[in-house]
Amino acid sequence: MSTFEAVVDEDWEYRRLQLPPGLSRRAAATQLSIHAEFAGWELSTVRLYSDGSRRVWLRRKRRPADVGYLAS
């Protein structure tokens, strides 16, 4: 994974991941499973580009504790 970007709205938190071209489908699935298992992310969108790279958007529901923290 090279870069990530986070976006927050009222109900959801989104994170963009850029997966490199040489990463196998199985390795990409394993990385995304780890994000889902340990951080509560779910898959929102995947784009596969002609060079083999993938841009993935993950999302998760915001928790009440996160809302108060970000508003301060």
C-alpha positions as CSV (number, residue, x, y, z in Angstrom):
1,M,0.0,0.0,0.0
2,S,1.5,3.3,-1.0
3,T,-0.9,6.1,-0.1
4,F,-4.1,6.6,1.8
5,E,-6.5,9.5,2.2
6,A,-9.3,9.8,4.8
7,V,-12.6,11.6,4.3
8,V,-15.2,12.0,7.0
9,D,-18.9,12.9,6.7
10,E,-21.7,12.8,9.2
11,D,-22.3,9.0,9.3
12,W,-19.3,7.4,7.5
13,E,-15.6,7.6,7.5
14,Y,-13.8,6.7,4.2
15,R,-10.2,5.8,3.5
16,R,-8.6,5.5,0.1
17,L,-5.9,3.0,-0.5
18,Q,-3.6,2.8,-3.5
19,L,-2.4,-0.8,-4.1
20,P,0.7,-1.2,-6.3
21,P,0.6,-2.9,-9.7
22,G,2.7,-5.9,-8.8
23,L,0.4,-6.9,-5.9
24,S,-1.4,-10.2,-6.6
25,R,-5.2,-10.4,-6.2
26,R,-4.7,-12.8,-3.2
27,A,-2.3,-10.4,-1.4
28,A,-4.7,-7.5,-2.0
29,A,-7.6,-9.5,-0.6
30,T,-5.5,-10.4,2.4
31,Q,-4.6,-6.8,3.1
32,L,-8.3,-5.7,2.8
33,S,-9.4,-8.6,5.1
34,I,-6.9,-7.3,7.7
35,H,-8.4,-3.8,7.5
36,A,-11.9,-5.3,7.9
37,E,-11.1,-7.7,10.7
38,F,-9.0,-5.4,12.9
39,A,-10.2,-1.9,12.1
40,G,-13.8,-2.4,11.1
41,W,-13.5,-1.2,7.5
42,E,-15.8,-2.5,4.7
43,L,-15.2,-2.4,1.0
44,S,-16.9,0.5,-0.7
45,T,-15.4,0.8,-4.2
46,V,-12.5,-0.8,-6.2
47,R,-11.0,0.5,-9.4
48,L,-8.5,-1.6,-11.4
49,Y,-6.3,0.5,-13.7
50,S,-4.6,-0.6,-16.9
51,D,-1.2,-0.6,-15.3
52,G,-2.4,-3.1,-12.7
53,S,-2.7,-0.8,-9.8
54,R,-5.9,-0.6,-7.7
55,R,-7.6,2.3,-6.0
56,V,-9.8,1.0,-3.2
57,W,-12.2,3.0,-1.0
58,L,-13.0,1.6,2.4
59,R,-15.7,2.8,4.7
60,R,-16.9,2.4,8.3
61,K,-19.6,3.8,10.5
62,R,-18.4,6.6,12.7
63,R,-18.5,5.9,16.4
64,P,-20.0,8.4,18.9
65,A,-16.5,8.8,20.5
66,D,-15.0,9.7,17.1
67,V,-17.6,12.4,16.5
68,G,-16.8,14.2,19.8
69,Y,-13.1,13.9,19.2
70,L,-13.2,15.4,15.7
71,A,-15.5,18.2,16.7
72,S,-13.0,19.5,19.3
